[in-house]
Amino acid sequence: MTRLTFFRLGILVQLLLGWTDLNAKIINVTHFAVLPNDGQDDRRALQLIFDRLQDGDKVYFPAGTYSFSSSLRLSGKIGIEIYGSPGTNTSTLMATGFDPFSSNVSWNSLLEVSDCKDLIMHDLFIDVDRPVSINGTVVGTCDSPEGSFYVLDLLPEFSGYVDRLAELKIMHQLSYNADGTPNYHISTHCDLKNGNWPHIEKLSTLRLKIYNDEAHKLSKGELINLRLKITGNPCFSFLGVNTLILRDITIWQWPAFAMYVSDLADSRHRSRNMTLERIRMKPKPTSGRLMSVSADGIHVASMAGTFKAEHCEFVGLGDDAINIHSRLCHIGKIGADSVLLINGWTKAPVEDDWAFKDDVIEFLDGKTGLPKGKAKVKFRGKGQYQLKSIPKNVNVGDFAAKDTRTPSTIIRDCMVSNSRARGFVVQSKKVVISNNKIWNISGPAILLSCDMERWFEATTVKKATITGNRIDNCGNYLRWDDTLTGYGAIAVKTGHEIGGIDKPAGVHHNITIQANTINDCANSAIFVSSTDGIKITKNRIYNCSNRSSIPYYGNYAIYLKNCVNEQVFDNGFNQVKKLLGKD
């Protein structure tokens, strides 16, 4: 081991002195002090390699496992390709140092990419050295003078935590049906800041007694996922990356977003065009874990061009599989040729990367959400945007959406299952969602939105086609204030949770929902609101039923609220009490 350490150190010194061999077009990392499967931290040596890359270089990870204790960063490059060994001899990037007993609960991104263009990544596996959530089976529930509790038998793979199980810091408890569907019989979030963790007693090696006031809602045989006090930045963070291609990448587990895309205020490049092919986020086949990624799989917060995902698989996510949006702002002040924009979420002036020179801003009425016109940016700074022309009817309190910083979206031939929230949440002008399979998720399978009520995400839909999708057992469990939020397995709204359905027709436009098969949904199979131009045809709908306290849409296969210019025809129904509801 000592000889290996000195060898690695010598190589690092040569790299620091500017080893000229790094000019090679294809760089095999094992030739530069990065040795797989040795359990040592490879981050430092890899960072030296990345810092010395030239535009057009290719970085190759031969088969094996490479360890990282903190972020690897790539910045200011063009035409870089990062790839591993294809086929069964896998190349795994392993994040290390996860510890649910530590006071340090965060972890950096595995890879942070900024100000880059034409980046390609493929044939890589991502994992963590210790589970960031653990799970087991409910074997009993009971009430006691100390409170209600359930008894949980953990899987043997979590035996690494056995000695200190009673000390685990659990920040989220979520129940599942035996088939792995999150069912929200309990969904308990703990107070991280004030240290109010659930009381746990260790009964035997892998058996826990966990106190929870909602324990009486559980049944023997249900599953529980315990998300530990571990969180972090996205596994892959892409800021200011123009043209990004990712294919054949598998993420077994990560305690935050798997991939995050946004802009960077001071960079040569702005985020534009992202293509995903055969991206997989799911628990490792040799594992019994319920959750793979603790938050969204793909989260696009600001990007131009086109987002495309094909033949991807999302299993056991803690939130949405794909969420596409940009930020919706309020107008705080209006000058002769400028507006002060306020972030609806933070209530502070928007960040300098919200929009750029020559970007187009669309203004929406602050009450109705209806469009009021557009303007091009001349200058930006500290939330103040100087514009070439402000529409005369724009007022303080109206919304501003980034018309040019939300991508057209194409999602096809993907699969989503056993996840805690929704399948695809898309807030884009142009949308195609086709031939996907979505099942056993607690929220809607597909949500088209422009959130004007809580998250303040944009933008409104101008044209969308949702076709050929198969949806089973979706929208039955996700709740907000003890009320189902789904509205429909396919839903079109102006908010993510309860509400977002009372804006008038004309917020969204030209939506076609056709040839989808929808089975076993809690309320409407298809719910559309606030839309001018909706065509719903040739869908096959089975087993809808009313399981909600919301009166708008229970027991309707298709429900339209505040819509005009609608066409609904040739849809097949089975076991549905009412076919079409309309306000």
Protein Blocks (a to p, Z undefined) as FASTA:
>chain_A
ZZmmmmmmmmmmmmmnopaklmpmbdcfklnopaghklpafklmmmmmmmmpcehiacdd
dedddddfbdcddehiahiacdddehjldcddddehiafkbmblbdcdfbdcehiehiac
ehiadddfbdfbdcdddfbdcddfkbpcddddddfklmmmmmmmmmpccfbdcdddfkop
aehlaccdddfknopacddddfblmlccdddfklmmpcehiacddddfbddddfbacehi
ahiadehiacfbdcbdfbdcdddfbafbdcehiadehiacdddfkbcbfbfbfcdfbdcf
bdghjdddehiacehiabdfbdcdddddddfbdcfkbccdddfklopacdfklpcehiac
ddddfklopafbdcddfbgcehiacdfbdcfkbcehiacddfklcccdddehiacehifb
bfbdcddfbdcdehiacehifbdfbdcdddfklnopadddfbdcdehiacehehklbcge
hiafklpabdcdfbfbegjilbcehibgciadehiacehifblfbdcehiehiadehiac
ehiacfbfbfklgoiabdcehiahiacehiacehifbfbdcZZ
